[in-house]
Amino acid sequence: MDRDRVKYLFREVLGVDVDQVVKQVVATIAVERAKQAQKHTRDWKKYMSADGGLIVLPASVTRLGRKEPRK
């Protein structure tokens, strides 16, 4: 079945507007992600201020993604 036919059947048989449901779901996900981002930002700011704003990472982390030097 093609997409428009399925949408039509959902609307006529179940009384559900598929496009409206998709918009609501996408909006809900976007709001939840924004809330998580705000929380992570606040947590990160607290963490950075508690440790003086300086983090020393091990060399194994700082070398991630770099090419090995040629010998």
N, C-alpha and C positions, 0 to 999 in steps of 0.2 A: 504494500500500500504506500501511496505517496504521503508526504508530510501534511499537505492541506486536507486530504481525506481523513487522516487520523485526527487532526484538529477538529474537523467538522463533526466527526463521530463523538469525540469527547464532549463537545459543546452540546450537541443534540441529545445524546443518550444520557450522559451523566450531568449535564448542566455545568460543566467545568470549562472555563476559558483558559486554555493551556498557556497562551501568551501572558496573561495576567499572573498566573501561578509562577511562571519562570521569572518574570520581573520581580515579584515579591521575594522569591528565593534568592535571586542575585542581590537584591537590596539588603536582605537580612545578612547574607554572608559578608557583604562589604562593610556593614555596620559592625559586625562581630570582629572582623579583622582590624578595623580602625580602633575599636576598644582595646584589643590585644596590643596593638602598636603603642597606644598611649600608655598602657600599663607597663610594657617593656621599657619604654622611654623613662618613665618615672623610676622604675626599679634600677635601671642603669645609672641614672643620675644619682640616686641614693648610694649605690655601690661605689661609684667613682668618687663621690665626696667623702665617703667613709674611709676609703683607702688613700686619700690624699690626691686622687686624680691620676696616679701613675700606676701602670700595670707593666710588669716585666714578664714577657713571654719567653718560654724556652726556645732554643734555637730550632728545635724540630718543628715548632709552629711557625716561626718567622721565615723558615726556608720553604714552606709549602708553596708549590706552584712554580718555584724557580728552577731554572735549568741547572744541571750539574756543571761546575766549571771544567773546562777542557784542560787536560794535563799535558 
